[in-house]
Structure formats: structure tokens, C-alpha cells
Amino acid sequence: MKILVIGGGGREHALAWHLAKSPRVHKVFVAPGNGGTALASPLQNVPISDNDALIKFARDESVAFTVVGPEAPLAGGIVDAFRAAGLKIFGPTQAEAQLESSKDYAKAFMVRHTIPTARYQTFTDPAQAKAYITSQGAPIVVKADGLAAGKGVVVATSVDEAHSAIDAMLGDGSLGDAGARVVIEECLLGEEASFIVMCDGNHVLPLATSQDHKRLLDGDLGPNTGGMGAYSPAPVITPALHNRIMREVIHPTMAGMAKDGLPYSGFLYAGLMIGDGPDATRTIKVLEYNCRMGDPETQPIMMRIKSDLTQVFEQAIAGKLDEANIDWDRRCAMGVVMAAANYPATPRLDDVIEHLPENTDELMVFHAGTRLDGDILKTSGGRVLCVTVLADSIKRAQAAAYAAASQVRFEGKQYRSDIGWRALPSPSE
């Protein structure tokens, strides 16, 4: 069969790589793809992004089904268009994708359906937003309402910093339409985790747990990014907490969407803040919804999947996820993101990338912001690569990932040196 994956980042490279491992698959098209997918047969880049052109391509190539990676095509209605054309596709509709494309919509949804989340207010007027921040004090969280590629969130440690975030979002229009409205939230404390499930409108299939590292610098310092690394599984989510998350977050979300007339299908990502204390009483609050798999969480998750995902996607598209099962490698996986110079502000492009380690069953270098210039691989975005390793422990995965990352050469490369630190035993243990 032939499969089409929409997107050009590390998440899409990892999805396409895993789908291509199936003996059922002849070709995986990636639209538009990147330098890594261009180099990896049987993957083939398709340099088109228009919905009508993609529909024609899928028909002409007799694509069995399509998987959507990033948020922008979902918010643009690609699933609606493909379904209207009678083509099989996995992902939420434009209306369902509002859970991610509008922070205000998501917060109102959670309040309406009693799903635990932080207190919030929404503003379009800068003066009113600043007055609210002053009344609440800091730390406080300022979020652009719309899609901002993972960079529309400021966790302000002072009132002045929060006011500056308002100026950036509502004042100078630096985030465009995404920042025309802001959501201001209380700052939650605890440990973050990523909880991703597959949905078919009625049934839910949980994926392995994972944890992302949003801040640019070691020790969770510096500006927010799209994600600087991730690992799976996340020890913070114990079996008891897993059951609570399904009961208190995932099932109510599905029920709420159905009640609102939008039975949800596609990937659903709940970014969670887990409070301290015993599992039975730890607070679980939703920081955000994503309507797709996370990036870079996808990369370690894909490394751990032993099943043939083509069958799982077919069952999901057919509304039969209750019949699906995923076999997981018991080992740990970790991905370290290597970013371009000046990321996340204005990344420098077109630096030559050299000395990539050889891909193996236990080590994959997934490409994101890369492109081929003839035979030369160059940077083309902020997050360039995700060096991802499968190993018997987080400590071993960390050591192997950093050994591999140290081999890679491109000017201005930057990456955190502490990915996975929360999952490592303390020195006293």
C-alpha cells in the first residue's frame, strides 16, 4: 500500500519511518517532507501543500490513507476536505481542532465540561489585560490564543515580564492573528507530562507516556520553545495516575466533544501538570490540548512501538479502535533536539550539516529543519534534528543520545545537556 503523511518536521519523519517498516507498505509519501525524508527510501517527498493538490495526488497515487502530522493543516480543514472527497484520513476536523487552534475555546470547553485546568481570563484589550495581571501578581502565564508553533506561551516570573508579553502579543502584533487575543492563566506548579491517545469518535487507545522539555536551556530555564527533547515512558505517570487521567481527563474530553456535536477523531494530546503528593490525591490539571502528536514526543514514542501501525490507523479510521492494540518495547527511548543558532527567536538558516551518526535499530536521527541543496544537507528551520535512542534505562539512553549528538556538526548548533533529568535517580538513591 501507499500512505501519505502530511508535514515536514521531526514528528512526520518519525511517523513515516515507522509506517515504512511495515511489510504491507510500498511507499510513504511525505508532504512536503524534509532533508531526512528525502534521503530515506521508501520515503518520498511531495512538495505540495494545497488541499486540492494533495487530494488530487492521493487519488492519482491510490493512497490507502493519509495521516496528518502538524496543527496548521488541521486548523485549515484538511480532514474536512479529504473526507468530502471520499478519501481516508486520520485527524480531527477543523471544528474539532479548535481544541488546539484556540486557547480560549479550549479553556471554555474545559470549564463547561468540568475538566480540571488552571483559572483563566481572556483579553483583547492590552490595558485590561495588564490591569488583570497587576491584580493577580506573578508568576503568571500569558498565552497567545491562536497557533504560534509552540512559542506563544510566556511563563512570566514578574509583573513587568507579563506586561511585556502583553505588549508583544496584543501590542506590536509580532504573533499576527495568533496573538490578537490572549489567555492569562494562574501558574501551576508540579511536573509536566504528555498524555497522547488515538481516538475514533467513540473509542480511545492510549499511547505510551512521555515528557517534553519546553525551555531552551538546562534546568528548565530560558524561553519556551517547541520542545528541546523528550523521553518515554514518563515515570511520573504511574499505573494509578494513568487510570485517573483516563477517568478525569480523557473520557470527559471525549464525552464533552460528543455532547457538543463534535465526536472527536485523531490524535489527542493532553499536556498535564501533575501536582506533588500520593497518587490518589495528586492534582491533575490540563495545561493545553494538542490535536496531533507532540514533537519531539513522537520520536521516542515511535522508537518504542513494535506493532505494525498501518493496521492501527486502518482500525482508527474505520471506527474500530476498540479492536486495536499496540505492543510496546519495554526499553526507554530518549530524543535530544539539536537547534539552529538563534533559536527560538529568528533561527539562522543554511548552515551545512555534517557527520551524522549512522541510523540503527537503537539510534535514529530524525530530521526536522533540514533540506537538501544538491547533495549537501543544510539547516532550514529552528529545530534541526532529534537524535533518538532506545536503551535499557533512561541513563543509558541519555549517554548514547549525547554521544551521538556530539558527533553532529553545524555552525551555531545548540542543545540541552540534561534531557531526561527528572527520570534519573537522584545521587542519594
TASUL-V196154 format. One record per helix or strand. SS is the DSSP state (H for helix, E for strand). FROM is the first residue (numbers start at 0). TO is the last residue. Records with the same first field share a line. If there is no record, write none. Layout:
SS=FROM-TO + FROM-TO
//
This chain:
E=1-6 + 26-31 + 42-44 + 64-67 + 88-89 + 116-116 + 119-122 + 139-143 + 152-155 + 181-185 + 190-199 + 203-205 + 209-211 + 214-216 + 220-223 + 228-231 + 264-273 + 283-289 + 304-304 + 327-327 + 331-338 + 351-351 + 353-353 + 362-366 + 369-372 + 375-378 + 382-390 + 408-408 + 413-413
H=9-19 + 34-38 + 50-59 + 70-74 + 77-83 + 97-100 + 102-111 + 125-135 + 158-170 + 175-178 + 238-258 + 296-303 + 308-316 + 320-322 + 393-404 + 420-422
//
